[in-house]
Amino acid sequence: MPDSHSDAMIQSLRAAARQARESAFCPYSDFAVGAAVMCADGEIHRGCNVENASYGLTMCAERCAIFSAVAAGRTEFAALALVTSAAEISRLCGACRQVIAQFSSPGAPITVISESISGEYVVETIEQLLPSAFTL
């Protein structure tokens, strides 16, 4: 984890992700996920998973948070936290890893905090989670 990410910042981001999880729309899986992405200047954008009867149209919380930030004109991110309703820590899906990698920069990878419903969490970088991301 980069030195610039203080414990207070991590706790704040985890709290925002927990709050976002409360808005999850998951009538089919009952697997609520909340995410919060922190912009380089500390601004936080939240997202939650939104399921659809046509499963392929479901949106992950992580992408929802990032797309919300992008819609607000933000594209520089320091960290992302996600919280699931699972007892064990769940990691990001491949699509979310690739989207996060799109906004990460060499030498300053986005920090990813994954948390279970019990509060157990891990801190990793997107480079650890997706070491060979697709680039153009």
C-alpha positions, 0 to 999 in steps of 0.5 A, spaced: 500 500 500 502 506 498 505 511 504 500 516 502 494 512 504 493 513 511 489 508 516 484 514 516 483 514 509 482 507 508 477 507 514 473 513 511 473 509 504 471 503 507 465 506 511 463 510 504 463 503 501 459 500 507 454 506 506 453 504 498 452 497 500 445 499 503 443 501 496 444 495 492 439 492 488 440 485 488 433 481 488 436 475 484 442 474 488 441 477 495 448 479 494 449 486 496 455 490 494 457 497 495 463 500 492 467 507 493 472 510 489 477 516 492 479 521 487 486 523 487 484 529 491 480 525 496 473 526 493 469 520 494 464 517 489 459 511 491 456 505 487 452 499 488 451 493 484 444 493 480 441 487 478 437 486 472 432 480 470 436 479 464 443 478 468 448 480 463 445 487 464 447 487 471 452 492 473 457 491 479 458 496 484 465 497 483 464 499 475 458 503 478 462 508 482 467 509 477 462 511 472 459 515 477 466 519 478 467 519 470 460 522 469 462 527 474 468 529 470 473 525 474 478 520 472 484 520 477 483 515 482 487 513 488 483 508 491 477 503 491 473 500 497 468 494 496 464 491 501 460 485 500 454 481 504 459 475 504 462 472 510 469 471 506 472 477 503 470 477 495 475 480 490 473 484 484 471 480 477 475 481 471 471 486 468 472 491 474 479 489 474 480 491 467 476 498 468 480 500 474 486 498 471 484 503 465 485 509 470 491 506 474 498 509 472 504 506 472 508 507 479 502 509 482 497 503 481 490 504 484 489 501 491 483 496 492 480 494 499 476 488 499 472 487 505 467 482 508 460 483 511 464 481 518 469 487 517 475 483 515 479 486 509 485 486 505 489 492 501 492 490 494 494 494 488 490 493 482 497 491 479 497 485 484 490 483 482 491 484 474 498 484 473 497 483 465 492 488 464 490 489 457 492 496 454 492 499 447 
